[in-house]
């Protein structure tokens, strides 16, 4: 009996020891795997600039470019002797080229989709959503997307916004900062292009950025939503479609905007005066069937605004009518003034032609819905400013000057605005002229 017990004890002890050894080996294996993973994370986190340098340098790229190594070094000799960093900066700048990155394709697709929606007489909000959805869809074939995210990833910890461990190597930090500046310049370039389209489309839906928000801020929010949505769909392609993203971008624009005009020569700067201005425009926009249907005094009474205050804002009924049309057509702001600030930036021909086509359709619709105000805007003589139709002619002429040099911009602008100001009657001729302008060489 004792021998059986001793045998059983020895057997159990042996098995327990064996099991413990297996567990120890597994723990040791997991610890080593974890050490490798930790080392990988540390390299990605702190050495991503180094990984970029290992891919983009004169030695590794010279063969692919069909050049000698010495030539490659000589072409990118930097002031501090780092040809590798000079090459990386140049590649980042190349990735920001509008043609290579796909941004030009994106702008053209926005314009084409918007124009088609306008021609199909889609509601303006649906035309804008369609254009935004088309913009999202183009991102999935644009090489600038993945390259841009790669550059962002390696440089993020060099940003002033980063609050974690700083980049320990000074040369790595300087290169990271340079990459972020290059990407920021690219985003500014895209913003300048898309800002014109956003200003125009905000006018077309009678909205302006909410008080205290610059149009560029609103555009940056919309751009960020598209960037984030595209990145999420790369990870989960079926999480939502491009149309839903377009709707979300439009909803964001509505959430951070308000009814009314951003630009009008009669709008006062002070909040109190601006509120009275909005109240009078809202009242006048309820109905205006014929030119004599309203006066400044009757509109003030309907809006609950003192007659003297209303007259100080609108010295004549022609001024009131002009502001009603201005708010609905050019309320987003002037494009001419932005062009004059910097002629080196601005929208592509496709986006700006699409935008003025939309503005002309907006004018046509105002003529049909508020014929009395439109008639006064066309035939009256406002005491303040050149009038909405004169301003719109300037806007159209400036776009034609920039993008259709073979066209008599002044005559064509007057003709387009004049036809649109007759409403549906003149619209077929407007559409025909716009189709011709779309194929003009720039």
HUGI-V890220 format. One line per field, one symbol per residue. psi: psi as a letter, one per 30 degrees, with the letter a starting at -180 (. if undefined). A space follows every 10 residues. Layout:
psi->???
This chain:
psi->eeeeeeeeee eeeeeeeeee eeeeeeeeee eeeeeeeeee eeeeefgeee eeefeileef feeefhllee eeeefhkleg gieeeeeeee eeeefgkeee ffeeeeeeee eeeeeeeeeg hkkeeeeeee eeeeeeeffg gjffdeeeee eeeffeffkf fkgaklkeke eeeeeeeeee eeeeeeeeee eeefeeeeee eeefghllkl kfkkeeeeee eeeeeeeeee eefeeifgel leeeeeeeee eeeeegllkl kfkkffklfk eeeeeeeeee eeeffekiel egflleeeee eefhkkeeee feejflfeee eeeeeeefeg fflkfeeeef ejffllllee eeeeefeeee eeeeeeeeei eeeeeeeefl ikfkafleee eeeeeeeeee eefifgkjee eeeeeeeeee fgbfefeeee eeeeeeefgk k.
